Amino acid sequence: MVEQPVFLIVDDEQEVCNFFSYLLKQKGYRVETANTGAEASRKLIEHSFSTALVDLKLPDANGLEILKEIKQVQPRCEVIIITGYSTVKSAVEAIQLGAFDYVEKPFVDIDEMEELLERSLDVKAETEKLSLAQKDLGFVIGKSQKMVRLVSAAQKIAKKNITVLIQGETGTGKEVLARYIHSASHRSDRPFLAFNCGAFTETLLESELFGHEKGSFTGATHKKKGIFEQANKATLFLDEIDSASPAIQIKLLRVLETGEFLRVGGEEMCKADVRIITATNANLAIKVAEGKFREDLFYRLDVASLSIPPLRERPDDIDLFINYFLEKESAAKDIPIKKFSDEALLLMKKHPWPGNIRELSNTVAQALLLSKNNEIEVEDLPDRIRIEIASEKPGKAEIEAGNNKLHFSGTLKEGERLDELLTQFEQTLVESITFRDGFPFETFSSTLSEWRDHVVAAVIEAAIEDTYGNQARAAKLLGITPRALRYHLQKGLKKPGID
């Protein structure tokens, strides 16, 4: 016998509780209500729930806290967040914490509401539908829980008519995610237009975005529609939004607030209904603090914010991406599918991928073309990967690892003294960390990596100075190739800052 679904409604407005109670009881479901967080906690002890609808703002609790409590006490209970427009950003955060979806007050479309409630009772079907949509788009998510939660949030906000800000390093797939949001939105039958704000000067950018009238500037021989007019009823993706000048930012703010803009040299106000998705590899909050980006525009763009983690934080996904790109490139070039040898695959996994998924895709395509056998060997990989890994092998004047400590004894003139200093440094460093306050491990690890690169570059610079600027001779003395020497020099140019 199938167990009857039970719903929990948590809202300080009794009218909201009454509304959902009436709606759900008509369908034959059981309903429990709570007006406070404390009351909701008691109900969670007394009953088992299929779905909970939780208001973000309660007199004695935050909806996100109740969400976490529900997921801890009853992990199989799906949670739908109830929010006002002013708290949409928190609702998106809730989805990334495990909420099924969110609804905005006032509740206008009752049919859509009923559909959402029914879907919350069949998560398996919802997940399968999501997987099919991603497969159709060639959107590879991987195993990372960060990415799974991110894409789940993207799928949920896709159907809301709100602006989305996607942040992430170069090559992480910001445009791919934007296309996915468009495909899952109500505008999916309309075009998706992508535009890079960093590719134009200020004058050209204004003309490209908003269009111009004939004779408005030298070379304007006819009236031209801008990309906003072309994107009417569609989705517009603005990449490198941080490149927009202050004047352009003001115009963008007006479009977001009113949907209106003027063509360059124009007097007639134009209107456009556009879903805007923006992206940047910069930290816009820092740009705002530095006075380089308008605060009011930032808040308009940051209604729903999604941050894509870099590939180095998703090492378990590298195999998956390699296989995907191998199949894709083999099909595109109509050649038999190859595989990487164990040695080549090991090098690929060790590479930090500063260019992220784009770099990985290009590397696979290049290796596939260079390979003359059924297997892609180490020699088929680009120099930057082979050189970097080769440089990690212990050599005459390099660091030897042993007993989890670094040893310079026997390889450097003052090796024993350096060993002592490193031991002191390690002890001081570990003792200075207060884990209970939270510790930014990824930033710390990245800084140590930068420090290593900087030290390696400093050693190479000293060798070059010792050979009176002769890089080829310095490389020979160090036992590396001139190409490797230049690579390490360039990599170590940035001085690390340990805060």
C-alpha positions in Angstrom: 0.0 0.0 0.0 1.4 3.4 -1.0 1.9 5.7 1.9 -0.2 8.9 1.9 1.9 12.0 1.3 2.1 14.4 4.2 2.9 18.1 3.8 4.3 20.6 6.3 3.5 24.3 5.8 5.8 26.7 7.8 4.7 30.4 7.5 4.0 33.1 10.0 1.0 34.3 8.0 -2.0 32.1 8.9 -3.6 33.0 5.5 -0.8 31.3 3.7 -1.1 28.2 5.9 -4.8 28.1 5.2 -4.4 28.5 1.5 -2.0 25.5 1.2 -4.0 23.4 3.6 -7.2 23.9 1.5 -5.3 23.3 -1.8 -3.6 20.1 -0.6 -6.5 18.6 1.5 -8.7 18.8 -1.6 -6.2 16.4 -3.3 -6.5 14.0 -0.4 -3.1 14.8 1.2 -2.5 15.3 4.9 -1.3 18.7 6.1 0.4 20.0 9.2 1.1 23.7 9.7 3.5 25.8 11.9 3.7 29.6 12.3 7.2 29.6 13.9 10.5 27.8 13.7 10.1 26.3 17.1 6.7 24.9 16.2 8.2 23.5 12.9 10.9 21.7 15.0 8.3 20.1 17.1 6.3 18.9 14.1 9.4 17.4 12.6 9.8 15.2 15.7 6.1 14.2 15.7 5.5 13.5 12.0 7.3 12.2 8.9 6.8 14.6 5.9 7.0 14.1 2.1 7.3 17.8 1.3 7.7 21.0 3.4 6.9 24.5 2.3 9.0 26.9 4.4 8.9 30.7 4.5 12.3 32.3 4.4 11.4 35.0 7.0 9.9 33.8 10.3 9.7 35.7 13.7 12.1 33.4 15.5 14.0 31.6 12.7 15.5 31.9 9.2 14.1 29.6 6.5 17.6 28.4 5.6 18.1 27.2 9.2 14.9 25.2 9.0 15.9 23.8 5.6 19.2 22.5 7.1 17.3 21.1 10.1 14.8 19.3 7.8 17.6 17.8 5.7 19.4 16.6 8.8 16.3 15.2 10.6 14.3 14.0 7.5 16.7 13.9 4.5 14.0 12.4 2.2 11.6 15.3 2.8 11.7 17.8 -0.1 11.7 21.5 0.8 10.1 24.3 -1.2 11.1 27.8 -0.1 8.4 30.5 0.1 9.9 33.9 -0.7 9.3 37.5 -1.7 11.1 39.1 -4.7 13.5 40.9 -2.3 14.8 37.5 -1.0 15.1 35.7 -4.3 18.9 35.6 -3.8 18.5 33.7 -0.5 16.1 31.4 -2.3 18.7 30.5 -4.9 21.2 29.9 -2.0 18.5 27.6 -0.5 18.4 25.5 -3.7 22.2 25.1 -3.5 21.7 23.9 0.1 19.3 21.2 -1.1 15.9 22.9 -1.5 13.7 21.4 -4.2 12.6 24.8 -5.6 11.1 28.1 -4.5 7.9 30.1 -5.0 7.4 33.8 -4.8 4.6 35.6 -3.0 2.0 36.5 -4.0 0.9 33.2 -5.5 -0.5 34.1 -8.9 -0.5 30.9 -11.1 -2.3 28.2 -9.0 -2.0 25.6 -11.8 1.8 26.1 -11.8 1.8 25.9 -8.0 -0.1 22.6 -8.1 2.3 21.2 -10.7 5.3 22.1 -8.5 3.8 20.4 -5.5 3.1 17.2 -7.5 6.7 17.2 -8.9 8.1 17.4 -5.4 6.5 14.0 -4.7 8.3 12.4 -7.6 11.9 13.5 -7.4 13.2 10.5 -9.4 11.2 11.5 -12.5 12.4 15.1 -12.0 16.0 13.9 -11.9 15.7 11.8 -15.0 14.1 14.7 -16.9 17.0 16.9 -15.8 19.6 14.3 -16.9 18.0 14.0 -20.4 17.9 17.8 -20.8 21.6 18.0 -20.0 22.5 15.1 -22.3 20.7 16.8 -25.2 22.8 19.9 -24.7 26.0 18.1 -24.4 26.3 19.5 -20.9 28.7 17.4 -18.8 28.3 18.0 -15.1 30.5 15.4 -13.5 30.5 13.9 -10.0 31.3 17.0 -8.0 28.6 17.8 -5.5 29.3 21.5 -6.0 28.5 21.2 -9.7 25.4 19.0 -9.1 24.0 21.6 -6.7 24.9 24.4 -9.0 23.2 22.9 -12.1 20.2 22.0 -10.0 19.9 25.6 -8.9 20.4 26.8 -12.5 17.6 24.5 -13.7 15.2 25.9 -11.0 15.9 29.6 -11.7 15.8 29.1 -15.5 12.0 29.3 -15.5 12.0 32.5 -13.3 12.2 35.7 -15.3 15.2 37.1 -13.3 18.7 38.2 -14.2 21.5 35.7 -13.5 25.2 36.4 -12.8 27.6 33.6 -13.6 31.1 33.9 -12.0 34.0 31.7 -12.7 37.6 31.5 -14.0 38.3 31.6 -17.7 37.4 28.4 -19.5 35.1 27.0 -16.8 32.1 26.9 -19.1 30.1 30.1 -18.2 28.5 30.3 -21.6 27.6 26.6 -21.6 25.8 27.1 -18.3 24.1 30.2 -19.7 22.9 28.2 -22.8 21.6 25.5 -20.4 19.6 28.1 -18.4 18.1 29.4 -21.7 17.2 26.0 -22.9 15.4 25.2 -19.6 13.5 28.6 -19.6 10.2 29.7 -21.1 12.2 31.5 -23.8 13.8 28.3 -25.1 11.9 28.6 -28.4 13.5 32.1 -29.0 17.2 32.8 -29.9 20.1 32.7 -27.5 22.4 35.7 -28.3 25.9 35.8 -26.8 28.0 39.0 -26.7 31.4 39.7 -25.3 31.6 43.2 -23.7 35.4 43.0 -23.6 35.8 42.8 -27.3 34.8 46.4 -28.2 35.9 49.9 -27.4 33.3 52.0 -25.4 31.9 53.8 -28.6 31.6 50.5 -30.5 30.2 48.7 -27.5 27.4 51.3 -27.1 26.5 51.0 -30.8 26.6 47.2 -30.7 24.4 47.0 -27.6 21.9 49.7 -28.3 22.1 50.4 -32.1 22.6 53.7 -33.8 20.8 56.2 -36.1 22.1 57.1 -39.5 24.7 59.9 -39.3 25.1 59.6 -35.5 28.9 59.3 -36.0 31.4 58.9 -38.8 30.8 55.7 -40.6 27.1 55.4 -39.5 25.7 55.3 -43.0 22.4 53.6 -42.0 20.3 52.9 -39.0 21.3 49.8 -37.1 19.5 47.7 -34.6 21.5 46.9 -31.5 21.7 43.5 -29.9 19.1 44.4 -27.3 16.5 44.9 -30.1 17.6 41.7 -31.7 17.2 39.9 -28.4 13.6 41.0 -27.8 11.6 38.2 -26.2 14.9 36.1 -26.2 17.9 35.6 -23.9 21.0 37.8 -24.1 24.3 36.6 -22.6 26.7 39.4 -21.8 30.2 38.0 -21.1 33.0 40.0 -19.4 30.4 42.4 -18.0 33.1 44.0 -15.8 34.6 45.4 -19.0 31.7 47.8 -19.5 32.6 51.5 -19.0 30.7 53.6 -16.4 28.7 55.2 -19.2 27.6 51.8 -20.6 26.9 50.6 -17.0 24.3 53.5 -16.6 22.6 52.5 -19.8 22.5 48.8 -18.8 21.0 49.8 -15.5 18.2 51.7 -17.2 17.4 48.7 -19.5 17.3 46.4 -16.5 15.0 48.8 -14.5 12.7 49.9 -17.3 13.4 47.8 -20.4 14.0 51.1 -22.3 17.0 52.5 -24.1 18.1 55.0 -26.7 20.0 54.2 -29.9 23.2 56.2 -30.3 22.1 59.6 -31.8 18.5 58.7 -31.4 15.6 60.6 -29.8 12.9 57.9 -29.8 12.9 55.6 -26.8 13.1 51.9 -27.7 11.7 49.0 -25.6 12.9 45.4 -25.3 11.8 42.4 -23.3 15.1 40.6 -22.7 16.2 37.9 -20.3 19.7 38.9 -19.3 22.4 36.5 -18.2 25.8 38.1 -17.4 29.2 36.5 -16.7 32.6 37.5 -15.5 35.9 36.0 -14.3 36.4 38.9 -12.0 35.0 39.4 -8.5 32.3 42.0 -9.0 31.9 42.6 -5.3 35.6 43.6 -5.1 35.2 45.8 -8.2 32.3 47.6 -6.5 34.4 48.1 -3.3 37.2 49.6 -5.5 34.7 51.9 -7.2 35.3 50.2 -10.6 31.7 48.9 -11.0 28.4 50.5 -10.1 26.9 49.2 -6.9 23.3 49.6 -8.1 24.0 47.7 -11.3 25.7 45.0 -9.4 22.7 44.4 -7.2 20.5 44.3 -10.3 22.7 41.7 -12.0 23.2 39.7 -8.8 19.6 38.6 -8.3 20.6 35.0 -8.8 24.3 34.3 -8.6 26.0 31.1 -9.7 29.7 30.4 -9.2 31.4 27.6 -11.3 34.2 25.9 -9.5 37.5 25.6 -11.4 38.6 22.2 -12.8 41.4 21.8 -10.2 38.7 21.6 -7.5 37.0 18.8 -9.4 39.8 16.3 -10.0 37.4 13.3 -10.1 35.7 14.8 -13.1 38.8 14.9 -15.3 38.4 11.2 -16.5 34.8 11.9 -17.4 35.6 15.1 -19.4 38.5 13.4 -21.2 36.2 10.5 -22.4 33.5 13.0 -23.4 35.9 15.2 -25.5 37.5 12.0 -27.0 34.1 10.9 -28.3 33.1 14.3 -29.4 36.3 15.0 -31.3 36.4 11.5 -32.8 32.9 11.9 -34.1 33.5 15.4 -35.5 36.7 14.3 -37.3 35.2 10.9 -38.3 38.1 8.9 -36.9 38.1 5.9 -34.6 37.9 6.6 -30.8 41.3 6.4 -29.1 42.2 6.2 -25.4 45.0 7.6 -23.3 47.8 5.3 -22.1 48.0 5.0 -18.3 51.1 7.2 -18.2 49.5 9.9 -20.3 46.3 9.8 -18.3 48.3 10.1 -15.1 50.0 13.3 -16.4 46.7 14.7 -17.5 45.3 14.2 -14.0 48.3 15.9 -12.4 48.1 19.0 -14.5 46.5 21.9 -12.7 44.5 23.1 -15.8 44.7 26.8 -15.3 42.7 27.2 -18.5 40.0 24.8 -17.0 37.7 22.8 -19.3 38.5 24.9 -22.4 42.2 24.0 -22.0 41.3 20.3 -21.4 39.1 20.2 -24.5 41.8 21.8 -26.7 44.5 19.4 -25.2 42.4 16.3 -26.0 41.7 17.6 -29.5 45.4 18.3 -30.1 46.6 15.0 -28.6 44.1 13.1 -30.7 45.4 14.6 -33.9 49.1 14.2 -33.0 48.7 10.5 -32.0 49.6 8.0 -34.7 48.6 4.9 -32.7 45.4 3.6 -31.1 46.6 4.9 -27.8 47.6 8.5 -27.0 51.1 8.4 -25.5 53.0 10.8 -23.3 54.9 12.2 -26.3 51.6 13.2 -27.9 50.8 15.6 -25.1 51.6 19.3 -25.3 55.0 20.4 -23.9 53.5 22.4 -21.1 52.1 19.2 -19.6 55.1 17.0 -20.1 57.6 19.7 -19.0 55.6 20.5 -15.8 55.5 16.9 -14.7 59.1 16.2 -15.7 60.2 19.1 -13.5 58.6 17.4 -10.5 61.0 14.4 -10.7 63.8 14.6 -8.2 67.1 15.8 -9.7 70.6 16.6 -8.6 69.8 20.1 -7.1 66.1 19.6 -6.4 64.1 18.9 -3.3 63.8 15.3 -2.1 60.6 14.3 -0.3 60.9 11.9 2.6 59.1 11.2 5.8 56.6 13.9 4.9 59.3 16.6 5.2 61.4 18.5 2.7 65.2 17.8 2.8 67.9 19.9 1.3 70.8 18.2 3.1 73.3 16.8 0.6 71.9 18.8 -2.3 72.6 22.4 -1.2 75.5 24.1 0.4 73.5 25.1 3.5 71.0 22.2 3.3 71.0 21.4 7.0 70.3 25.0 8.0 67.5 25.2 5.4 66.0 21.9 6.8 65.8 23.4 10.2 64.2 26.6 9.0 61.6 24.7 7.0 60.7 22.6 10.1 60.3 25.7 12.1 58.2 27.3 9.4 56.0 24.2 9.2 55.4 24.2 12.9 54.7 27.9 13.2 52.3 27.7 10.2 50.2 24.8 11.5 50.1 26.2 15.0 48.8 29.6 13.7 45.7 28.1 12.1 42.4 28.4 14.1 40.2 25.8 12.4 37.1 26.6 14.5 36.9 30.0 12.8 36.9 28.4 9.3 40.0 27.9 7.2 40.1 28.8 3.4 42.0 25.6 2.4 41.8 26.1 -1.3 43.2 29.6 -1.1 45.9 28.4 1.2 46.9 25.6 -1.1 46.9 27.9 -4.1 49.1 30.4 -2.3 51.6 27.7 -1.4 51.6 26.6 -5.1 52.3 30.2 -6.1 55.1 30.4 -3.5 56.7 27.2 -4.9 56.5 28.6 -8.5 58.0 31.9 -7.3 61.0 30.1 -5.6 61.6 27.9 -8.6 61.7 31.1 -10.8 64.0 32.8 -8.4 66.5 29.9 -8.6 66.3 30.0 -12.4 66.9 33.8 -12.4 69.9 33.3 -10.2 71.3 30.7 -12.7 70.7 33.1 -15.6 72.5 35.9 -13.7 75.4 33.4 -13.0 75.7 32.7 -16.7 75.6 36.4 -17.6 72.1 36.3 -19.1 72.7 33.1 -21.3 69.4 31.3 -20.9 70.5 28.3 -23.0 73.6 27.8 -20.8 71.6 28.3 -17.6 69.0 25.6 -18.7 71.9 23.2 -19.4 73.4 23.8 -15.9 69.9 23.2 -14.3 69.4 20.0 -16.4 66.2 21.3 -18.0 65.3 22.5 -21.5 65.3 26.2 -22.5 61.5 25.9 -23.0 61.0 24.5 -19.5 63.2 27.4 -18.2 61.0 30.0 -19.9 57.9 28.2 -18.7 59.0 28.2 -15.0 60.1 31.9 -15.2 56.7 33.0 -16.6 54.8 30.9 -14.1 56.7 32.3 -11.1 56.4 36.0 -12.1 53.4 36.5 -9.8 54.6 37.0 -6.2 52.4 35.1 -3.8 50.7 37.0 -1.0 50.1 35.0 2.2 47.6 36.9 4.4 
